[in-house]
Amino acid sequence: MKKSIGKYIIKKNQELLREIDFHDFLNMVESDLCDEEIASELGVHKEHVKRLKNEIKKDF
């Protein structure tokens, strides 16, 4: 059985995003911290921060 690296990466990304405290994230965004600063504070890659910001923009 072959495992897809893409599925593995997606699963890992979802796990990381679930661990982010949403209220902390919003406070950092509202404080005008850049993506790199938010990512560093949360211990995630800046692409995760960008992706989450885009998801929030879609919903609101």
Buried (B, 14 or more C-beta within 10 A) or exposed (E): EEEEEEEEEEEEBEEBBEEBEEEEBEEBBEEEBEBEBBBBEBEBBBEBBEBBBEEEEEEE
